[in-house]
Amino acid sequence: MHHDAADPPVRLGAEREGDQSWIWHASIDAPEGTTLHELRLSWADYNVFCPDGARTPSDVGKAVLRYFARHRAAFPLRERLDAAMARMRFPNADAEITALL
């Protein structure tokens, strides 16, 4: 899947726990403007992207957000983003997100 040439900066705010998940307020600083989001990473998705548990949930969350930022032309960014949306929309998302870690 083609993605934008440069990765825009991404940021995660304070982490909070949700129902079997981690949730952050997040932002993407793309050339077309900054977008604000709520990012959710379930425990199950964390285990797919980081099966050995060697990275923090925020590391995985940033990789997921970076993935969404890279594919923003093909997947318009919503206010609420869930890591599972990536795999629903893009068949290679799991491998690509893992590679971003």
C-alpha positions in Angstrom: 0.0 0.0 0.0 1.4 3.4 -1.0 1.7 5.9 1.8 2.7 9.5 2.2 6.5 10.1 1.7 7.2 11.6 5.1 5.7 10.5 8.4 4.0 13.4 10.2 4.8 13.7 13.9 2.4 11.9 16.1 1.8 12.4 19.9 0.1 10.4 22.6 -1.2 12.2 25.7 -1.7 10.6 29.1 -2.5 6.9 29.0 -5.7 5.6 30.7 -7.1 2.2 31.0 -10.4 1.3 29.4 -12.3 -2.0 29.1 -9.5 -4.4 28.4 -7.6 -1.6 26.5 -5.4 1.4 26.8 -6.8 4.8 25.5 -4.9 8.0 24.7 -5.8 11.5 23.4 -3.6 11.6 20.3 -2.6 14.1 17.6 -1.1 13.9 14.1 0.7 17.0 12.8 0.3 16.5 9.1 1.1 19.2 6.5 -2.6 19.7 5.9 -3.1 20.4 9.6 -3.2 18.9 13.0 -5.8 16.3 13.8 -7.0 15.3 17.3 -8.1 11.8 18.1 -8.9 9.3 20.8 -6.8 6.2 20.2 -7.8 2.8 21.6 -5.5 -0.2 21.7 -7.1 -3.4 23.1 -5.0 -5.9 25.0 -5.7 -8.4 22.1 -4.4 -6.0 19.5 -1.3 -5.3 21.7 -0.6 -9.0 21.7 -0.9 -9.2 17.9 1.5 -6.3 17.3 3.9 -7.2 20.2 3.6 -10.9 21.1 6.7 -10.9 23.2 5.5 -8.0 25.3 8.9 -6.3 24.9 7.4 -2.8 24.1 5.3 -0.6 26.2 1.6 -0.1 25.3 2.4 3.5 24.4 5.2 2.4 22.0 2.6 0.2 20.3 0.0 3.0 20.4 2.5 5.3 18.6 3.2 2.7 16.0 -0.5 2.3 15.3 -1.0 6.1 15.2 1.9 6.4 12.8 0.3 3.7 10.6 -2.9 5.7 10.5 -1.0 8.9 9.7 0.8 7.2 6.8 -2.4 5.9 5.3 -4.6 9.0 6.0 -5.3 9.5 2.3 -6.8 6.0 1.9 -8.4 6.0 5.4 -9.9 9.3 6.5 -9.0 9.8 10.1 -11.9 9.8 12.5 -12.1 11.4 15.9 -12.1 8.0 17.5 -9.6 5.5 16.2 -9.3 1.9 17.3 -6.2 -0.2 16.4 -8.5 -2.9 15.1 -9.7 -0.5 12.3 -6.3 -0.9 10.6 -6.6 -4.6 10.1 -10.3 -4.3 9.0 -9.3 -1.8 6.3 -5.8 -3.0 5.2 -4.8 -6.6 4.8 -1.1 -6.0 5.7 -1.7 -3.7 8.6 -0.6 -6.2 11.3 2.8 -6.8 9.7 3.3 -3.1 8.8 2.5 -1.9 12.4 4.8 -4.6 13.9 7.6 -3.4 11.5 7.1 0.2 12.9 8.0 -0.9 16.4 
